Amino acid sequence: MSVSLRASLVHAAMEQFTVDRGELVVGGERLSLLAARVGQTPFYAYDRSLLRERVASLRAALPKGIKLHYAMKANPMPAVVSFMAGLVDGIDVASGGELKVALDAGADAAEISFAGPGKRDPELRQAVASRVLVNLESPREVDVLAAASADFGVAARVAVRVNPDFELKGSGMKMGGGPKQFGVDVEQMPQLMASIRHAGLAFEGFHLFAGSQNLRAESICEAQLKSYELALRLAEYTSMPVRFLNLGGGFGVPYFPGEQRLDLAPIGDNLQRLLQRARSEMPEVAFVIELGRYMVAEAGVYVTRVVDRKISRGQVYLVTDGGLNHHLSAAGNFGQVVRKNYPVTIGNRQGGQATEIASVVGPLCTPLDLLADRMQLPVAAIGDLAVVFQSGAYGASASPQAFLGHASCPEVLV
Ligand SMILES: *Cc1c(COP(=O)(O)O)cnc(C)c1O
């Protein structure tokens, strides 16, 4: 087998956690002690120092004029949101419930923005009363916001989320281009901008979000450039100055074999060029990049204990006390996609012991409850701790925790 083929079969190195006495160290603590401190398995743990380093590395790679927002749906744990609120320039929320968590976390309302395709009337009123920026996604929202503005005597702050006429190439999830439930089609913008003006809403700018989980810097740069140029075109529909331009995010993290970490350097250069252009073309604009998983995924682990070790017709099964019910994406999203393994290891056997091919399965009575399918792992025994890396985003809150009636999974920020 060629070297490149071989490379395509391995996970990116998970070197963010150090090792002490053969155990992974998370939040400065050996995993077995952390498990004892939590008082049970399974659990999620998020490492504060890694979150801090991640935001610092983004700031180092991107130009100073770029505001960094945390899209909190990636990890809405209140302690995480509070911690992130102290590191980033703003929080992006996608529901009234998230808005409450962000405000409780102490995030500055002036720097919170609220996007989502089906905002209910009470959520929109909540946003106006809180003085946060609403990323408008439909003409209906203009009417509801106008009524709330009149009732409260507070002009609703709005940016328009635009459904662009292009897609983000190579992204895991496309959220713009073609027909979409998100945002307002470019074609409908002249009319919408006029109705915002008539309604007397406080227009601030545009929001473009082309897609998610992209590991190709050149596609992200292309989407940013196209988004910028689209915003320039749209600015012609209004006499109101464009003060806010959210260029989306989409920065991915490596989950599966063969995936490499995103190179931020070309993205930083690209944004620098756009900032330079904006000085003459949109002088009042502030650029925002909104990131969810890129900020938090690599700082988190899901930890589950081996409760049984079985051999079926020669294949080793490590049966753990948690799985699909707590970590749907690592299990493969109910079998709807071609399943690939997340990076998994045995967290208390990092000393270079013998390895074997084993599958890690959860306790649920379904073959879909699979955390690792025939992976090369340190030889594990009952009581060991199986660890799923890259688990700081879309884990606990994005999993069917009530499925099969097991206890829900605690989360700790350490
Ligand atoms: C989900 C979402 C994000 C975050 O996506 P990630 O892939 O976690 O970075 C950002 N912006 C919007 C509008 C979203 O819906």
The ligand as an SDF file (V2000), in Angstrom:
LIG
                    3D

 15 15  0  0  0  0  0  0  0  0999 V2000
  -24.6480   26.1070   13.3960 C   0  0  0  0  0  0  0  0  0  0  0  0
  -24.2580   27.4550   12.9780 C   0  0  0  0  0  0  0  0  0  0  0  0
  -22.9500   27.8990   13.2110 C   0  0  0  0  0  0  0  0  0  0  0  0
  -21.8900   27.0400   13.8250 C   0  0  0  0  0  0  0  0  0  0  0  0
  -21.4710   26.0180   12.9710 O   0  0  0  0  0  0  0  0  0  0  0  0
  -20.1310   25.2330   13.2740 P   0  0  0  0  0  0  0  0  0  0  0  0
  -20.0250   24.2360   12.1850 O   0  0  0  0  0  0  0  0  0  0  0  0
  -20.2890   24.6100   14.6180 O   0  0  0  0  0  0  0  0  0  0  0  0
  -19.0350   26.2310   13.2850 O   0  0  0  0  0  0  0  0  0  0  0  0
  -22.6260   29.1810   12.8450 C   0  0  0  0  0  0  0  0  0  0  0  0
  -23.5480   29.9910   12.2780 N   0  0  0  0  0  0  0  0  0  0  0  0
  -24.8070   29.5960   12.0420 C   0  0  0  0  0  0  0  0  0  0  0  0
  -25.7680   30.5270   11.4160 C   0  0  0  0  0  0  0  0  0  0  0  0
  -25.2110   28.3140   12.3780 C   0  0  0  0  0  0  0  0  0  0  0  0
  -26.4570   27.9210   12.1320 O   0  0  0  0  0  0  0  0  0  0  0  0
  1  2  1  0
  2  3  1  0
  2 14  2  0
  3  4  1  0
  3 10  2  0
  4  5  1  0
  5  6  1  0
  6  7  2  0
  6  8  1  0
  6  9  1  0
 10 11  1  0
 11 12  2  0
 12 13  1  0
 12 14  1  0
 14 15  1  0
M  END
$$$$
